[in-house]
């Protein structure tokens, strides 16, 4: 192990010491980053590309002159390692470290500040030293807003292109649950239609972030795994989180929307609607949502050249938004139900299904007045709609039930206030009586003392 004394030598000697005693951690083994341990880490796990790492660091020239230090600022520094957010030397060096490790990196210019250097701090074409302590790292980067898909990259891909919806991908999969390996296979599938090959939703939704040649680990919540049904053939129970290691071997991209004319979009929209309907009937609501959303994204900004084309566009948009509302009702995402129904109503103000489904969503959100108004609008369109009559009765019953509950709640609240006021009143009277008694006692003592003095005279 190299000592601090070794590291304080002049530039040429320091470089020689590092080359002799350090480890080349560059992928090319060009000695661009030489690492010397100062303290080994606590365990054997290193960060992976995309992990959020937190470090302390000190940067210095080979002369020993310090130019930056996080400890001097009394705050650590965090970044997503391997994502190009920091110097190349940090991305590569930190990926080689363990939690709790302290090391020094000798970095050539091409891995640090390059030919330009850093004005007033680092001369051009300078090698630099960084002492780095890896304090902690958080696993992976979150790919979805709800945190249901987390990715850690084991091997970085070699392409700047990624699959898109409709791409045909060739992947190697290894799935595990509770540390038990249950799924090992090579498989090809169409992105957005992975359910056809028994590939989880989370793997499908991560594909547009994965590059050719990449190997990554996906941590999938049950929503993005096998959901409430589980996967009996893999002995996966309901609501279980799963982990998939995915290697993207190859893929063929589908056309982007801007590469298709309206005729192509309308033809594909019919096929995709049919696929969405199949998924819905099978209970694969999230996969159905993907299909209907693809249609909307293609056609919502299109205008037909003829009335017939425009009617086809409107029909696809209406049916897609209605089907999305139905899917979101099953998923119980009621805000999105209302949102999609509103889009239908903007196109067709008297659409019976949209009004009814919006009413259902509002009823489930306990917005009884709004829900009842929607069901009344349904009856204006179709007075014979028995379901709407029933839902109005349900709204009225719920409103009465909540009104009674509110009355009880406020009655109990006022009762508690009254009891507290009564208790406070008793406490105040007792305190006043105690004060009066104390004063009377004091007066009595004073009178006795006065009488005693008179008797003595």
C-alpha positions in Angstrom: 0.0 0.0 0.0 1.3 3.4 -0.9 1.8 5.9 1.9 1.0 9.6 2.2 4.8 10.2 2.0 4.9 8.5 -1.4 2.1 10.8 -2.6 3.8 14.0 -1.6 6.8 13.4 -3.9 7.4 15.6 -7.0 5.3 15.0 -10.1 7.5 12.6 -12.0 8.3 10.5 -9.0 4.7 10.4 -7.9 3.7 9.1 -11.3 6.4 6.5 -11.2 5.3 5.4 -7.7 1.7 5.1 -8.8 2.6 3.1 -12.0 4.6 0.7 -9.8 2.2 0.3 -6.9 -1.2 1.2 -8.2 -3.9 -0.5 -10.3 -4.9 0.6 -13.8 -8.7 0.9 -13.6 -9.3 2.1 -17.2 -11.2 -0.2 -19.6 -8.5 0.3 -22.2 -5.7 -0.4 -19.7 -3.9 2.7 -21.0 -2.8 3.8 -17.5 -5.0 6.9 -17.8 -6.3 6.3 -14.2 -4.1 4.6 -11.7 -5.7 3.7 -8.4 -3.9 3.3 -5.0 -5.8 2.1 -2.0 -5.6 4.1 1.3 -8.4 2.1 3.0 -10.3 -0.9 1.8 -14.1 -0.9 1.8 -16.5 -2.6 4.1 -18.0 -5.2 1.7 -17.5 -6.6 -1.8 -20.2 -4.8 -3.7 -19.3 -1.9 -6.0 -21.6 0.7 -7.5 -23.1 0.0 -11.0 -23.7 2.6 -13.7 -26.6 4.8 -12.8 -26.3 4.3 -9.0 -26.5 7.5 -6.9 -23.1 7.8 -5.1 -22.0 10.1 -2.3 -18.3 10.9 -1.9 -15.8 13.2 -0.2 -12.9 14.2 -2.4 -9.7 16.3 -2.4 -8.2 17.3 -5.8 -4.5 18.3 -6.1 -1.8 18.9 -8.6 1.2 16.5 -8.7 3.1 19.3 -7.0 0.9 18.7 -3.9 -1.0 22.0 -4.4 -4.7 21.5 -3.5 -7.3 23.0 -5.9 -10.6 21.6 -4.5 -11.9 19.8 -1.4 -15.4 18.8 -0.4 -14.3 18.5 3.3 -13.2 22.1 3.3 -16.8 23.0 2.3 -18.1 20.6 5.0 -20.5 18.9 2.5 -20.3 15.7 0.6 -20.9 15.5 -3.2 -23.5 13.2 -4.9 -24.0 12.2 -8.5 -25.2 9.3 -10.7 -22.0 7.4 -11.5 -21.2 6.4 -15.1 -23.7 8.8 -16.6 -21.3 11.6 -17.7 -22.3 14.0 -15.0 -18.7 14.4 -13.7 -15.1 13.9 -14.8 -14.4 10.7 -16.7 -11.9 9.7 -14.1 -14.5 9.9 -11.4 -17.1 7.8 -13.4 -14.5 5.1 -14.0 -12.7 5.3 -10.6 -15.8 5.3 -8.4 -17.2 2.3 -10.2 -14.2 0.3 -8.9 -14.7 1.3 -5.3 -16.5 -0.4 -2.4 -18.6 1.4 0.2 -16.3 3.0 2.9 -13.2 2.7 0.6 -10.6 5.5 0.4 -8.3 5.7 -2.5 -6.1 8.1 -4.5 -6.5 8.3 -8.3 -3.7 9.5 -10.6 -5.5 10.9 -13.6 -4.1 11.7 -17.0 -5.4 14.9 -18.7 -7.7 13.0 -21.1 -9.5 11.6 -18.1 -9.5 14.8 -16.1 -9.4 18.4 -17.4 -8.0 17.8 -20.8 -5.7 20.1 -22.9 -7.5 23.2 -21.7 -7.1 22.6 -17.9 -9.1 24.9 -15.6 -8.2 28.6 -15.6 -6.5 29.8 -12.4 -6.4 26.3 -10.9 -5.1 23.6 -13.3 -2.5 24.2 -16.0 -3.2 22.8 -19.5 -2.5 19.1 -20.1 -2.0 18.4 -16.4 -2.3 15.1 -14.6 -4.0 15.4 -11.3 -4.6 13.5 -8.1 -7.9 12.9 -6.4 -8.3 11.3 -3.0 -11.9 9.9 -2.9 -13.9 8.3 -0.1 -17.0 6.5 -1.1 -19.5 7.2 1.7 -22.5 5.4 0.3 -24.5 4.6 -2.9 -28.1 4.1 -3.6 -29.1 1.3 -6.0 -29.9 2.3 -9.5 -31.9 5.0 -11.3 -35.6 5.2 -11.2 -37.2 4.8 -14.7 -40.9 5.5 -13.7 -42.5 8.3 -11.7 -43.9 5.8 -9.2 -40.5 4.2 -8.5 -41.8 0.8 -9.8 -38.8 0.2 -12.1 -35.2 0.7 -11.0 -32.3 0.0 -13.3 -28.6 -0.8 -12.5 -26.3 -1.2 -15.5 -23.7 -4.0 -15.3 -22.3 -3.6 -18.8 -22.8 -0.4 -20.8 -24.2 -0.7 -24.3 -22.3 0.3 -27.5 -25.0 2.2 -29.4 -26.7 5.6 -29.1 -30.0 4.2 -30.4 -32.6 2.5 -28.3 -35.7 0.4 -29.1 -39.0 2.1 -29.4 -42.6 0.9 -29.2 -43.1 -1.6 -32.0 -39.4 -2.6 -32.1 -38.5 -6.3 -32.3 -35.9 -7.0 -29.6 -33.7 -10.1 -29.0 -32.9 -10.4 -25.3 -31.4 -12.8 -22.7 -33.5 -12.8 -19.5 -32.8 -14.1 -16.0 -35.6 -13.6 -13.6 -35.4 -14.1 -9.8 -37.8 -13.7 -6.9 -36.6 -13.8 -3.2 -33.2 -14.9 -4.5 -34.7 -17.8 -6.4 -33.9 -18.0 -10.1 -37.1 -18.9 -12.0 -36.8 -17.7 -15.6 -33.7 -18.2 -17.8 -34.2 -17.8 -21.6 -33.4 -16.1 -24.9 -36.5 -14.5 -26.3 -37.7 -12.2 -29.0 -40.7 -9.9 -28.5 -42.3 -6.7 -29.8 -41.9 -3.8 -27.5 -45.3 -2.9 -26.1 -46.5 -6.5 -26.7 -44.2 -8.4 -24.3 -47.2 -10.1 -22.6 -47.5 -12.3 -25.7 -44.2 -13.9 -24.7 -44.8 -13.9 -20.9 -42.3 -11.1 -20.4 -43.2 -8.7 -17.5 -44.5 -5.2 -18.1 -41.5 -3.7 -16.4 -39.0 -5.3 -18.8 -41.1 -4.0 -21.7 -41.3 -0.4 -20.3 -37.5 -0.3 -19.7 -36.6 -1.3 -23.3 -36.5 2.2 -24.6 -33.8 3.1 -22.1 -31.6 0.1 -22.9 -28.8 0.2 -25.6 -27.6 -2.7 -27.8 -25.1 -4.8 -25.9 -26.2 -3.5 -22.5 -26.6 -5.8 -19.5 -28.7 -4.3 -16.7 -30.6 -5.4 -13.6 -34.2 -4.3 -13.3 -35.9 -4.2 -9.9 -39.6 -4.4 -10.6 -42.4 -3.8 -8.1 -45.4 -6.2 -8.4 -47.3 -3.7 -10.6 -44.5 -4.1 -13.2 -43.9 -7.8 -12.5 -46.7 -10.2 -12.5 -49.2 -8.1 -10.5 -52.1 -9.4 -8.4 -52.4 -12.6 -10.3 -48.7 -13.7 -9.9 -47.3 -16.3 -12.3 -48.2 -19.8 -11.2 -46.0 -21.5 -13.9 -43.0 -19.7 -12.3 -44.4 -20.3 -8.8 -44.6 -16.5 -8.3 -47.4 -15.5 -5.9 -49.6 -12.4 -6.1 -48.1 -8.9 -5.4 -44.5 -10.1 -5.5 -41.5 -7.9 -6.5 -39.2 -9.5 -9.0 -35.7 -8.8 -10.3 -34.7 -9.3 -14.0 -31.2 -9.3 -15.5 -31.7 -8.2 -19.1 -29.1 -8.3 -21.9 -30.2 -6.6 -25.2 -28.5 -8.6 -27.9 -30.1 -7.0 -30.9 -33.1 -5.1 -32.1 -34.9 -3.7 -35.1 -36.5 -0.3 -34.6 -40.1 0.4 -35.7 -40.9 3.5 -37.7 -41.3 6.6 -35.7 -44.7 8.5 -36.0 -43.0 11.3 -38.1 -41.8 8.7 -40.5 -45.3 7.5 -41.3 -48.0 9.2 -43.4 -51.6 9.4 -42.2 -52.7 6.4 -44.2 -50.0 4.2 -42.5 -51.0 5.5 -39.1 -54.7 4.8 -39.6 -54.0 1.2 -40.8 -51.7 0.5 -37.8 -54.2 2.1 -35.5 -56.8 -0.5 -36.4 -54.3 -3.3 -35.7 -53.2 -1.8 -32.4 -56.8 -1.1 -31.2 -57.5 -4.8 -31.8 -54.4 -5.8 -29.8 -55.5 -3.4 -27.0 -58.9 -5.0 -26.9 -57.4 -8.5 -26.7 -55.3 -7.4 -23.7 -58.3 -5.7 -22.0 -60.4 -8.9 -22.3 -57.6 -11.0 -20.9 -57.3 -8.6 -17.9 -53.9 -7.2 -18.9 -55.0 -3.6 -18.4 -51.6 -1.9 -18.3 -50.7 -3.6 -21.6 -54.0 -2.4 -23.1 -53.3 1.1 -21.9 -50.0 1.1 -23.9 -51.8 0.2 -27.1 -54.5 2.9 -26.8 -52.0 5.5 -25.8 -50.0 4.8 -28.9 -53.0 5.5 -31.1 -53.7 8.8 -29.2 -50.1 9.9 -29.6 -50.2 9.3 -33.3 -53.5 10.9 -34.2 -54.2 13.7 -31.7 -52.4 16.2 -33.8 -53.5 14.9 -37.2 -56.0 16.5 -39.6 -57.6 14.5 -42.3 -57.4 15.8 -45.9 -61.0 14.7 -46.5 -64.1 14.4 -44.3 -63.9 10.6 -44.3 -60.3 10.7 -43.0 -61.2 13.2 -40.3 -64.1 11.0 -39.2 -61.7 8.0 -38.9 -59.3 10.1 -36.8 -62.1 11.3 -34.5 -63.5 7.7 -34.2 -60.1 6.3 -33.3 -59.5 9.1 -30.7 -63.0 8.7 -29.2 -62.7 4.9 -28.9 -59.1 5.1 -27.6 -60.0 7.6 -24.8 -63.1 5.7 -23.9 -61.1 2.4 -23.7 -58.4 4.2 -21.6 -61.1 5.4 -19.2 -62.4 1.8 -18.9 -58.8 0.5 -18.3 -58.1 3.1 -15.6 -61.4 2.3 -13.9 -60.2 -1.3 -13.6 -56.8 -0.1 -12.4 -58.6 2.4 -10.0 -56.7 5.4 -11.3 -59.8 7.7 -11.2 -58.0 10.9 -12.0 -57.0 9.5 -15.4 -60.5 8.2 -15.9 -61.9 11.7 -15.6 -59.1 13.1 -17.8 -59.9 10.7 -20.7 -63.6 11.1 -20.4 -63.2 14.9 -20.5 -61.3 14.5 -23.8 -64.1 12.4 -25.2 -66.7 15.0 -24.1 -64.7 17.8 -25.7 -65.2 15.9 -29.0 -68.7 14.7 -28.3 -70.6 16.5 -25.5 -73.4 14.0 -25.4 -71.3 10.8 -25.3 -73.2 8.5 -23.0 -70.3 6.2 -22.2 -67.9 9.1 -21.3 -70.5 10.8 -19.1 -71.3 7.5 -17.3 -67.6 6.5 -16.8 -66.8 9.9 -15.5 -69.7 9.6 -13.1 -68.4 6.2 -11.9 -64.9 7.7 -11.3 -66.3 10.6 -9.4 -68.5 8.4 -7.3 -65.5 6.2 -6.4 -63.7 9.5 -5.4 -66.6 10.3 -3.1 -67.5 13.4 -5.3 -71.2 12.6 -5.0 -72.7 15.8 -6.3 -70.4 15.8 -9.4 -71.1 12.1 -10.0 -74.9 12.6 -9.7 -74.7 15.5 -12.2 -72.9 13.2 -14.7 -75.5 10.5 -14.3 -78.3 13.0 -14.7 -76.6 14.1 -18.0 -76.6 10.4 -19.0 -80.4 10.3 -18.5 -80.8 13.4 -20.7 -79.0 11.5 -23.5 -80.7 8.2 -22.8 -83.7 8.3 -20.3 -83.9 4.5 -20.4 -80.4 3.9 -19.0 -81.2 1.9 -15.9 -77.6 1.8 -14.6 -77.6 5.7 -14.4 -80.9 5.6 -12.5 -79.4 3.2 -10.0 -76.2 5.2 -9.7 -78.2 8.4 -8.9 -79.9 6.5 -6.1 -76.5 5.3 -4.9 -75.2 9.0 -4.9 -78.3 10.1 -2.9 -77.8 7.3 -0.4 -74.1 8.1 0.0 -74.7 11.8 0.4 -77.3 11.1 3.1 -74.9 8.6 4.8 -72.0 11.1 4.7 -74.4 13.9 6.0 -75.3 11.8 9.0 -71.7 10.9 9.6 -70.8 14.6 9.5 -73.6 15.4 12.0 -72.3 12.7 14.4 -68.7 14.0 13.9 -69.7 17.6 14.7 -72.0 16.5 17.5 -69.1 14.6 19.1 -66.8 17.5 18.5 -69.2 20.0 20.2 -69.8 17.6 23.0 -66.0 17.3 23.6 -65.7 21.1 23.5 -68.6 21.5 26.0 -67.0 18.9 28.3 -63.7 20.6 28.1 -65.2 24.0 28.8 -67.1 22.5 31.8 -63.9 20.8 33.0 -61.9 24.1 32.5 -64.7 25.9 34.5 -64.5 23.5 37.4 -60.7 23.8 37.4 -60.9 27.6 37.4 -63.4 27.6 40.2 -61.2 25.3 42.3 -58.2 27.5 41.6 -60.2 30.7 42.5 -61.4 29.0 45.7 -57.9 28.0 46.5 -56.6 31.5 46.0 -59.4 33.0 48.2 -58.7 30.4 50.9 -55.0 31.2 50.8 -55.7 35.0 51.0 -58.1 34.4 53.9 -55.5 32.4 55.7 -53.0 35.1 55.2 -55.4 37.8 56.5 -56.1 35.6 59.5 -52.5 35.2 60.3 -51.9 39.0 60.0 -54.8 39.7 62.4 -53.5 37.2 65.0 -50.0 38.7 64.8 -51.5 42.2 65.2 -53.5 41.1 68.2 -50.4 39.5 69.7 -48.4 42.7 69.4 -51.2 44.7 71.1 -51.4 42.2 73.9 -47.7 42.6 74.5 -47.9 46.3 74.8 
